[in-house]
Amino acid sequence: MRIFVTGGSGFIGSHLIPQLLAGGHEVTALARGPHAFPPGVATVRGELVAEAQGAVRGHDAAIHLAARYVIGERDRPAMYRANVLGTRAFLDAAIAAGVPRIVHVSSTAALGATREPAGEAHRHDGTFRSYYEETKHIAHGLALARIADGAPIAIAIPGGVFGDGDRSVLAATLRDCRRGKLPIQIATTSRFQLCHVTRVCDGLVRILERGVMGRSYLLTGTSVAMPELIARVAALAGRSPPRAVPASRMRPVAWLADHLKLPLPLSGEALRVMDGSAYVYHSETARRELGWDPGDVDGDLARYLQTL
């Protein structure tokens, strides 16, 4: 197929495009600035909202990966433009261009916290622990509304993704721990899921190639908590884990960081994310319909932690 990709220069996109090329597909990538894509990738330069209209025409499939992911985001308008307006512009452009297979990449954050492992139909309870979660929830709703109107859209819903090239707060925290530069950690029972980026990309390729338009597919892996990850990284480095501090004791520091715009990873949003909530989902639909498997997540994670 001839596939149009947004977010191809990002973490997941940089792994997805080589997989698409290896599968014999032709790829067109939208990029805001200069980026060294693999040979053979056609590049469209520009902003998503402005350039999507004409660029996507003539493609057999399109996948929307572009998003802004920051916990403790201070530039909320930028996140809204990227995650909400960008999604609306892309989906409407692909629909207007008659693209027969459109994949919107959502997030388990868009579905919200769970009490037990849930599926694609889980409804968000309206408690947003970050602005990222809120904007991805709105974008997810935009995709569902267009599906209800008959648009050929499938929704991919990954959980947490790790691997080479990850520059998220999670990756930075684990690297600091490995280097002995993480003085404390927040005591939390919050749980989320992790899956290696190559496994997630395999799921995205399967959805692009043979997913049922109108369906949603969760692509989730192993359930973990931050203290467990930090303990594993500390053990690899041959040191004890950083001292655990209750979130309540760090709220004044987070408030100062937010209001004085200090360059700290700690923020009010970060503390809300670690409030003891769980974002745990099963991937039975992707396993059953697409033959997808998250693989040996624990082994993938162990190998990744060794590279930090």
VEXDREN-2710 file (C-alpha; in Angstrom, 1 decimal):
% VEXDREN-2710
k/r/px/py/pz
1/MET/0.0/0.0/0.0
2/ARG/0.9/3.7/-0.3
3/ILE/0.7/4.9/3.3
4/PHE/0.7/8.4/4.6
5/VAL/2.2/8.9/8.1
6/THR/2.0/11.8/10.6
7/GLY/4.5/11.8/13.5
8/GLY/7.0/9.8/11.5
9/SER/9.9/11.7/13.1
10/GLY/8.7/10.9/16.6
11/PHE/9.6/8.0/18.9
12/ILE/7.1/5.5/17.6
13/GLY/7.1/6.8/14.1
14/SER/10.8/6.3/13.7
15/HIS/10.4/2.6/14.5
16/LEU/7.1/2.2/12.4
17/ILE/8.4/3.6/9.1
18/PRO/11.2/1.0/8.7
19/GLN/8.7/-1.8/9.5
20/LEU/6.4/-0.5/6.8
21/LEU/9.2/-0.3/4.3
22/ALA/10.3/-3.8/5.2
23/GLY/6.8/-5.0/4.5
24/GLY/6.9/-3.6/0.9
25/HIS/4.8/-0.5/1.5
26/GLU/5.5/3.0/0.1
27/VAL/5.6/5.7/2.8
28/THR/4.9/9.4/2.7
29/ALA/5.9/11.2/5.9
30/LEU/4.7/14.6/7.1
31/ALA/7.5/16.4/9.0
32/ARG/7.5/19.9/10.6
33/GLY/11.3/20.3/10.1
34/PRO/14.3/18.6/8.6
35/HIS/14.5/14.9/9.4
36/ALA/16.6/12.1/8.1
37/PHE/14.0/9.5/7.1
38/PRO/15.1/6.2/5.6
39/PRO/15.8/6.1/1.9
40/GLY/12.7/5.9/-0.3
41/VAL/10.4/7.8/2.1
42/ALA/8.6/10.7/0.4
43/THR/8.6/13.8/2.7
44/VAL/6.0/16.5/3.0
45/ARG/7.3/19.5/5.0
46/GLY/4.9/21.6/7.0
47/GLU/2.4/21.8/9.9
48/LEU/-0.3/19.1/10.2
49/VAL/-3.3/21.5/10.2
50/ALA/-2.0/23.4/7.1
51/GLU/-0.5/20.6/5.0
52/ALA/-2.7/17.6/5.6
53/GLN/-5.5/18.7/3.2
54/GLY/-3.7/18.0/-0.1
55/ALA/-0.8/15.8/0.9
56/VAL/-2.9/12.8/1.9
57/ARG/-4.7/12.5/-1.3
58/GLY/-3.9/9.4/-3.5
59/HIS/-2.9/7.2/-0.6
60/ASP/-4.3/3.7/0.2
61/ALA/-4.0/4.2/3.9
62/ALA/-3.0/6.8/6.5
63/ILE/-2.0/6.6/10.1
64/HIS/-2.1/9.5/12.5
65/LEU/0.7/9.3/15.1
66/ALA/1.5/12.9/15.6
67/ALA/0.9/14.1/19.2
68/ARG/2.4/16.2/21.9
69/TYR/3.2/14.2/25.0
70/VAL/4.4/16.1/28.1
71/ILE/3.5/15.6/31.7
72/GLY/3.5/19.0/33.5
73/GLU/2.7/20.8/30.2
74/ARG/3.0/24.6/30.5
75/ASP/2.1/25.4/26.9
76/ARG/-1.4/24.1/26.9
77/PRO/-2.4/25.8/23.6
78/ALA/0.4/24.0/21.9
79/MET/-0.8/20.7/23.2
80/TYR/-4.4/21.4/22.2
81/ARG/-3.3/22.4/18.7
82/ALA/-1.3/19.2/18.3
83/ASN/-3.6/16.7/19.9
84/VAL/-7.0/18.0/19.2
85/LEU/-6.9/20.4/16.2
86/GLY/-4.2/18.3/14.5
87/THR/-6.3/15.2/14.9
88/ARG/-9.4/16.9/13.6
89/ALA/-7.6/18.3/10.6
90/PHE/-5.9/15.0/9.7
91/LEU/-9.1/12.9/10.0
92/ASP/-11.2/15.3/8.0
93/ALA/-8.5/15.6/5.3
94/ALA/-8.1/11.9/5.0
95/ILE/-11.9/11.4/4.8
96/ALA/-12.3/14.2/2.2
97/ALA/-9.5/12.7/0.2
98/GLY/-11.3/9.3/0.1
99/VAL/-8.5/7.4/1.8
100/PRO/-10.0/3.9/2.4
101/ARG/-8.1/2.9/5.5
102/ILE/-7.4/5.5/8.3
103/VAL/-5.8/4.6/11.6
104/HIS/-5.9/7.0/14.5
105/VAL/-3.4/6.3/17.3
106/SER/-5.0/7.0/20.6
107/SER/-3.8/6.0/24.1
108/THR/-5.1/4.2/27.2
109/ALA/-5.0/7.6/28.8
110/ALA/-7.9/8.6/26.5
111/LEU/-10.0/5.8/28.1
112/GLY/-9.1/6.7/31.7
113/ALA/-8.3/4.8/34.9
114/THR/-9.7/1.3/35.5
115/ARG/-10.6/-0.8/38.5
116/GLU/-9.9/-4.1/36.7
117/PRO/-8.5/-4.9/33.3
118/ALA/-10.8/-3.4/30.8
119/GLY/-11.5/-3.5/27.0
120/GLU/-11.9/-1.0/24.2
121/ALA/-15.4/0.0/25.3
122/HIS/-14.3/1.3/28.7
123/ARG/-15.7/4.8/29.3
124/HIS/-13.6/7.6/30.9
125/ASP/-14.9/8.7/34.3
126/GLY/-14.2/12.4/33.7
127/THR/-11.2/12.7/36.1
128/PHE/-8.3/13.9/34.0
129/ARG/-4.9/13.6/35.8
130/SER/-3.0/15.5/33.0
131/TYR/-3.9/17.8/30.2
132/TYR/-2.3/15.2/27.8
133/GLU/-5.0/12.7/29.0
134/GLU/-7.8/15.3/28.5
135/THR/-6.7/16.2/24.9
136/LYS/-6.2/12.6/23.9
137/HIS/-9.7/11.8/25.3
138/ILE/-11.1/14.6/23.1
139/ALA/-9.2/13.4/20.1
140/HIS/-10.4/9.8/20.7
141/GLY/-14.0/11.2/20.7
142/LEU/-13.4/13.0/17.4
143/ALA/-12.4/9.6/15.9
144/LEU/-15.4/7.8/17.3
145/ALA/-17.8/10.5/16.1
146/ARG/-16.4/10.1/12.5
147/ILE/-16.7/6.3/12.8
148/ALA/-20.3/6.8/13.8
149/ASP/-20.8/8.8/10.6
150/GLY/-19.4/6.0/8.5
151/ALA/-15.8/7.1/8.1
152/PRO/-13.3/4.2/7.4
153/ILE/-11.3/4.7/10.6
154/ALA/-9.8/2.2/13.0
155/ILE/-8.4/3.3/16.4
156/ALA/-5.2/1.9/17.8
157/ILE/-4.8/2.2/21.6
158/PRO/-1.3/1.6/23.0
159/GLY/-0.5/1.8/26.7
160/GLY/3.0/2.9/27.7
161/VAL/5.7/2.4/25.1
162/PHE/9.4/2.0/25.7
163/GLY/12.5/1.4/23.6
164/ASP/15.5/3.0/21.9
165/GLY/14.9/6.7/21.2
166/ASP/12.4/7.2/24.0
167/ARG/12.7/10.7/25.4
168/SER/9.7/10.7/27.8
169/VAL/9.7/11.6/31.5
170/LEU/9.6/7.9/32.2
171/ALA/12.8/7.3/30.2
172/ALA/14.5/10.3/31.8
173/THR/13.6/9.2/35.3
174/LEU/15.0/5.7/34.7
175/ARG/18.2/7.1/33.2
176/ASP/18.7/9.4/36.2
177/CYS/18.2/6.4/38.5
178/ARG/20.8/4.3/36.6
179/ARG/23.3/7.2/36.9
180/GLY/22.7/7.7/40.6
181/LYS/21.1/11.2/39.9
182/LEU/17.6/10.4/41.3
183/PRO/17.7/11.5/44.9
184/ILE/14.1/10.5/45.8
185/GLN/11.1/8.8/44.3
186/ILE/7.4/9.3/44.9
187/ALA/5.8/6.6/47.0
188/THR/2.9/5.4/44.7
189/THR/0.8/2.4/43.9
190/SER/-0.2/3.7/40.5
191/ARG/0.0/1.1/37.7
192/PHE/0.3/1.4/34.0
193/GLN/1.3/-0.9/31.2
194/LEU/4.4/-1.2/29.1
195/CYS/5.1/-2.7/25.7
196/HIS/8.3/-2.5/23.6
197/VAL/8.0/-0.1/20.7
198/THR/8.8/-2.8/18.0
199/ARG/5.9/-4.9/19.3
200/VAL/3.5/-1.9/19.3
201/CYS/4.6/-1.0/15.7
202/ASP/3.9/-4.6/14.7
203/GLY/0.4/-4.1/16.0
204/LEU/0.0/-0.8/14.1
205/VAL/1.1/-2.6/10.9
206/ARG/-1.4/-5.3/11.4
207/ILE/-4.2/-2.8/11.9
208/LEU/-3.1/-0.9/8.8
209/GLU/-3.0/-4.1/6.7
210/ARG/-6.0/-6.0/7.9
211/GLY/-7.7/-4.3/10.8
212/VAL/-11.5/-3.8/10.5
213/MET/-12.4/-0.2/9.9
214/GLY/-14.7/1.0/12.6
215/ARG/-13.0/-1.1/15.3
216/SER/-10.7/-0.2/18.1
217/TYR/-7.7/-2.3/19.1
218/LEU/-5.8/-2.1/22.4
219/LEU/-2.1/-2.8/22.2
220/THR/-1.0/-3.2/25.8
221/GLY/1.7/-5.2/27.6
222/THR/2.8/-5.8/31.2
223/SER/1.3/-4.0/34.2
224/VAL/4.0/-2.2/36.3
225/ALA/4.4/0.5/38.9
226/MET/7.2/3.1/39.0
227/PRO/8.7/1.8/42.3
228/GLU/9.1/-1.6/40.6
229/LEU/10.9/-0.1/37.6
230/ILE/13.1/2.0/39.8
231/ALA/14.0/-1.0/42.0
232/ARG/15.1/-2.9/38.9
233/VAL/17.2/-0.1/37.5
234/ALA/18.9/0.5/40.9
235/ALA/19.7/-3.2/41.1
236/LEU/21.3/-3.1/37.7
237/ALA/23.4/-0.2/38.9
238/GLY/24.4/-2.0/42.1
239/ARG/22.8/0.5/44.4
240/SER/19.8/0.8/46.7
241/PRO/16.6/2.5/45.3
242/PRO/16.1/6.2/46.1
243/ARG/14.2/7.0/49.2
244/ALA/10.5/6.9/48.7
245/VAL/8.6/10.1/49.8
246/PRO/4.8/10.5/50.1
247/ALA/3.3/12.7/47.4
248/SER/1.8/15.0/50.0
249/ARG/5.2/16.1/51.1
250/MET/6.2/17.1/47.6
251/ARG/3.1/19.2/46.7
252/PRO/4.7/22.5/47.9
253/VAL/7.7/21.8/45.7
254/ALA/5.5/20.9/42.7
255/TRP/3.5/24.1/43.3
256/LEU/6.6/26.2/43.2
257/ALA/7.9/24.4/40.1
258/ASP/4.6/25.0/38.3
259/HIS/4.2/28.7/39.3
260/LEU/7.8/29.7/39.0
261/LYS/8.3/27.6/35.8
262/LEU/11.3/25.9/37.3
263/PRO/13.0/23.3/35.1
264/LEU/12.1/20.4/37.3
265/PRO/10.5/17.1/36.3
266/LEU/8.2/17.4/39.3
267/SER/4.8/19.1/38.7
268/GLY/1.3/19.0/40.0
269/GLU/0.3/16.9/37.0
270/ALA/3.1/14.4/37.8
271/LEU/1.8/14.0/41.3
272/ARG/-1.8/13.5/40.1
273/VAL/-0.6/10.8/37.7
274/MET/0.9/9.0/40.7
275/ASP/-2.3/9.2/42.8
276/GLY/-2.7/5.4/43.1
277/SER/-4.8/5.1/40.0
278/ALA/-4.4/2.2/37.5
279/TYR/-4.6/2.2/33.7
280/VAL/-4.7/-1.5/32.9
281/TYR/-6.3/-2.9/29.8
282/HIS/-6.4/-6.3/28.0
283/SER/-5.6/-6.8/24.3
284/GLU/-7.9/-9.7/23.5
285/THR/-9.4/-8.1/20.4
286/ALA/-6.0/-7.5/18.7
287/ARG/-4.8/-11.0/19.8
288/ARG/-8.0/-12.7/18.4
289/GLU/-8.6/-10.7/15.2
290/LEU/-5.0/-9.7/14.2
291/GLY/-2.9/-12.4/15.8
292/TRP/-1.0/-9.7/17.6
293/ASP/1.1/-10.6/20.7
294/PRO/3.1/-8.2/23.0
295/GLY/5.8/-10.8/23.1
296/ASP/8.3/-11.2/26.0
297/VAL/7.7/-7.8/27.6
298/ASP/9.7/-8.6/30.7
299/GLY/12.7/-9.8/28.6
300/ASP/12.3/-6.7/26.3
301/LEU/12.3/-4.5/29.4
302/ALA/15.3/-6.1/30.9
303/ARG/17.3/-5.6/27.7
304/TYR/16.1/-2.0/27.4
305/LEU/17.1/-1.2/31.0
306/GLN/20.6/-2.5/30.3
307/THR/21.0/0.2/27.6
308/LEU/20.2/3.2/29.8
END
